[in-house]
Amino acid sequence: MAQAESGTSADQRARRRRQRLTQFIALAVILAVFGFIFPRIASYSAAWDDVRSLTAGWILALIGVTVLNLFTGWWFITTCLPGLSLPRAAAMNLSSTAVANTVPGGGALALGVSWNMTSAWGFGLEQFTLYTLVSGLWSQFAKFGTPAVALVALAAVGSANRSLVLAAVLGTAVFLGALGVVIWALHSENFMTALGRFAQRAATKVMGWFHRPGPKDLEAAFLDFKHSAAQLIKTRGWLMSVSTLTSDLTGWFVQLACLRACGVTAAEVSWEKSFAGYALIRLLTTIPITPGGLGVTEVGLTAYLAAGLDAALTNRIAAAILLSRALTFIVPIPFGAINFTVWRWLRSKREIARIDEAAPGETASGRSASNEATSGDGASADAESEGVMQAGREGEPPKE
């Protein structure tokens, strides 16, 4: 027993070390990019001057395209989780994005935020798991498929280049391979059974670290999940594909609008080159080096779009890229933090009110019992009722 606990403690220490190392690498990359690499490409002060010179018309246009980008992301979420309303999708997306964009490896914490909210709205674990896997797959499909879409668009106007062709071929190969694996998995009972057995062993081991029993019969759960996933993709696959592609394209609209707002004309950076750069960086950031590709995206896009151009134009391009990243990456953070804080506060108030409403009934029940039982039993019932009311006054939420 002591050896098992020692092994568990060693595993936990190793995980913490890996997590700290990941966070350190992410922070080092961000500091290196914004402190040393980016200033060698463009001037922060000149870029800020370009942003400050935006006209009121362009500011309104940028607000509009930013809201459109957020809206399409929320729409995609509703297509992956039937029964979720658009306002709730917005609340969940803003809250989880605030976590994912600020914490290295924050995807797991963001997932916990999403589950906290969806479970409170009545969605079960199976529904949430299905949503998480399907939305994650479709988002990755979009990242790998966008270069192919960009290549088709550029080939149509005769502007395709070698780097985009290479990225499109790679992205398409990965996309088709992953899609083939998903289709095969959803049609293979043996594969899902084997996956369920593996998950059973892994979950039992993990729960053993916390001295708790593992889940039961994951094989059957995985088979049920397979049927649910197949049904969701059959009925909503086309809608999920359209919504995720639309969400991806509106992200590029924000970038293109920022370029034009900062004075970068179509003759200097065409929409084709802007789209190609966007697609290439989306493909690159599938490797989670920093939260949301922070640093990697900014320096990569600026270097690609400004290659061979003079310093003044490079500064305008840098201003546009930094502005577009602020609108897509930074804007959701404060809104998400405020949203989640308010949601938790409102939920806590509702739980306290529910306890307070239940307390009088329980008190009456305790008094009724005291009339029919001995004085000792009556005292016990009154004590239980008083405990419920005391919990309500202290704001202790009920166990769910």
N, C-alpha and C positions, 0 to 999 in steps of 0.2 A: 504493500500500500504506500509506504514511504517512498519507494523507488518510483512508483507511478506518479505521485504528487511532484517528485523532483523533476521527472521528465516533462510533466505538464508545465511546471514553472519555467523550465529551460526553454520550452517552445514559445511560451508567452514573452519571455525576454527577447528571444530571437525575432519575433514578430514586431515587437516595439522598436528594436534596433533597425529593422528593415524600414519601418514606417518613418523613423527619424531620418534615416539616410535618404529616403525618397523626398521628404520635405526639405532637407538640406540641399539636395541637388536642384530641386525646383526653384528654391529661393536663390541659389547661386546663379542659375541660368537667367532668371528675371533681372537680378542685379547686374550681371555682366552685359545683358542686352541693352537695358536702359541706361546703364552707367558708362559703358565703354563703346559698345558696337554701334548703337543707334546714333549717338552724337557724331560719329565719324561719317555717317551717311548724310545727315541733315542737322540743321540748327533748331533746337527747341524754341528759342526766342523768335526766330523768323517764322516758324510754324505757328506759334501762338499769335503772332501779329496777323497772319492770314486768317486764323479762326476768328479773331476779334473783328475783322473787317466784313464778316458775313452780313448780308442785307436781311431785312425783316422778312422779305418774301422767301428767301432761302431757308431761314430759320423755321418758318411755318412749314415749308415743304419737308424739311428734315424731321420735324416732329411727326408729320403725317406718315412718312415712310417708316419711321421707327415704330409707331403704333401699329401699322400694317404688318410689320415683321413680327411683332409680339402676337398679334391676333392670329396669324397663320400658324404660329407655333402652338397656340392654345387649341386651334381647330384640329391640328394633328393629334393632340392628346385625346380629344373627345372621340376621334375615329378609332383609337386603339383601346379605349375603355368605354364600352357602351353603357349608357345611363348616366355618365358624368356630364353635367351642364358646363357651358362655356365659362360662366363666372367662377365656378369651382376649379375648372381646369386652369384658369388664369391665376387663382390664388395658390394652387399647388405648384404651378410652374415657377412663379415669381419667388416663392419661398424656397423651393429646392435649388433654384438657380443661384440665389444669394449665397447658399452654402457651397455649392459646387464651384463657384467662381472665386471663392476667397480662401478655400482650404486645399492645400496639396493633397491629392487623393481624396477629395471631398465627395466623390461620387457615392461612396457608401453612406456617408452621413446624409447626403441629399436624398438617397433612397429611403432612409429612415424617416426623414421629414415627410416625404410623399406618403409613406405607409401610415404614419401617424394621422395624417389628414384624411386619406381615403377610408381608413378603417372607421374613423369617427363619422363618416358620411354613410356608413352601412355596407361598404364593399368588403367582401371576404378575402382571405389570403390567396385563394386560388385565382380569383379575378385579378388581384393586384400583381401576382406573379406572372400571369399571362400578359397583362398590360406591360409590365417591365421588360419581359423578354421580347415581345413583339415590337414594342416601340424602339427598343434598343437595336434590334435587328434592322428595322426599316431606316433608322437614322444612319446606321453604318452603311446600309445599301445606298443611301443618298450620297454619302461622302465618296464612296467608290464609283457611283454612277454619274456624279456631276461632271467629272472630266470627260466622260464619253459624250454627254450632252453638249459640253463646251466644244468638243472636237467637231461634232456634227454641225454646230452653229458656225464655227469658224471655217470649216470646209465649204459651207454653203456660200460664204462670201470670199473664199479664196485666201484666208489669212491664217491657216493652220501652221504651227511651227513644230520643230522637232521635239522640244521638251513636252509640249502638250500631247503630242502623239504618243510619246513614251508613257506619260502619266495615264492617258486614256486607255492604252492597251493594258497596262498594269491594273488599273482600277476596274476595267471591264472583266479581266480574267478573275480577279478576286471576287468581284460581284457575282459573276456567273457561278463560280465555284461554291461560294457561300450559299447562294440560292439553291444550287443543286443539293447541297448537304441538308438544308432545311426541308426541302421537298421530300428527300429520301427519308429523313428522320420522321417526318409526319406520316409516312406510309409504311414504316417498319415497326411492327410490334416487337420484334426481337431486340432492336436497337434501344427502344424506350424501356424495355424490361431490364436490359443490361445497365442502362443509365440509371434506372431506379435503384438497382442493387448497389451500384457504386455510390450513389447519393446516400443510400441507407447507411452504408459503412462509414462514409465520411461524416455524416451528421451525428451518428452515434459516437464517433471518436471526438468530435468537437464538443458535444454536450457532456461527454465524460470529463473534459477538462474542467467543467463547472459542477461536476458531481451530480449531474442530472441525467435522467434516462433519455435515450434518443427517440425520435419520432417513429411511429409504427406504420408498417406496410407502405413504404414509399413507392414500391413497384406499381401497386394499383393506382396510387396518386399520379404517377407519371403517365400511366396509360390513359387515365381520365383527362389529364392535361393535354395529351396528344390529340384526343378527340375534340376538346374545347378549342385548341389552337387551330386545328384543321377547319373547324366550323367558322371561327372568326375570320380566318384568312379567306375562306370561300365566300363569305357574305360581305366582308369589308376590305378585302385585300386591295381592290382597285381604288377605293376611297382613301385608304392609308397611303397608297403610292402617290396619288394625286396631291394629297395634303402635305406629305413630307417633301415632295419636289417643289411645291409652291412655297413652303417655308424656307427651303434652301435658296430659292430664287429671290425671295424678298430680302434675304440677308445680303445678297449681291446688290439688290436695288439700293440698299442703304449705302453701300460702298460707292456705287456709281454716282448717287446723288451728292455725296460728300465731295467727290472729285470735282464735279461741276460747280458745286457751291464754293469751293476754294479756288476757283478760277482755272482749273485744268481743263482745257478744251478737248473736244473729240479729235482734233488734229494732233494734239500732243499725246494723249492716251485715249485710244479708241475704246468703245464699249467691248469690242472683241478681246483686246488685250486685258482689260479690266476683268472680264469674265474668266479668261484663261488663268490669270493670277489667283482669282478667288477659288477656282476649282483646284488648282495645284496646292494651295495652302490648306484647303479643306482636306485634301488627301494626306498631306504631311502631318496634320494635327490628329490623325487617327492614332498616332503614337503619343500617349499621355505623358509628356515630359513636364508640363506645367499646367495649372488649372486653366481650362478653357483655351489652351495654347497661348497664354499670355506671354508676350515677348517674342516668341517664335513667329506668330502671325504678323506682328507689326514690322519687325525687321525684314522678314521674308517678302511681304507684299511691297514694302517701300523699295527694297533693293531690286525686285523684279520689274516694277512699273517704272522706276527712275533710271534704269540701266541706260547709260549713254547720253543722259540729258544734263543740262547745265544746273548750276547750284540753285538758282532762283526757282526753277521749275521743280527741282527735287524737294525743296522746302515746302512748296505748295502740295506736292504729292504726299509728303510726310504729314502735313497738317490734315489732309483728307483722311489718310489711313488712321491716324490717332483719333480723329473725330468720329469716324465710323466705328472704331472699336469702343470708344466711350459710349456711343449710343447703343451698341449691341451687347457689350460685355459689362460695362459699369452701371448703366442706368437700372437694370433689374435688381442690382444689389441693395440699394437703400429701400426701394419699393418692396422688395421681397422681405427684407428684415422687418420693416414696419408692418407688412401684411401678416407675417407669421406671429409677431408679438401681439397684434390685435386679435388674431384668431385664437391664440392660446388664452388670452384674457377673457374673451367672450365665451369660450368653451368652459373655462373655469367657473364663470358666473352662472352658466346654465347648470353645471353639475351641482354647484352649491345650492341653487334654487330647487333642484330636483330633490336633494337630500332634505332641505327644509320642508318641502311639501310632503315628503314621506314620513317625517318625524311625528307629526300629530297623529296620524293613523296608527303608527306603531305604538304611540303612547296609549291611545284608546284601547288597542289590542292588549297591551300589557295590563291595563286596569281591568279589562273584562276577565282576563285570565286570573287576576288576583282575587276576584270575587268567587271563583270556582275552585281555587286551589288553596293550599295552606298559606299562611302568612309568609313563610320562607320563600315559597315559589313566587308569590306576588312580589316580594321584594326583589327577587332575581329578575322578573320581567320588567319592573320599573327601572332597574339598573341598566338593562339592555336598551330600553327606550331612551334613557338619559344619555347613554353613550352615543346613540345615533345623533341626537340633537347636538351634543357637544362636538361631534365630528363635523356637523354642518356649520357650527359657529366658527370652528377653526379652519374651515375651507378644505378639509380633507376630501379628495374625490373618491367616489365609490369604486370598488374593484369592478373591472369590466370583464 
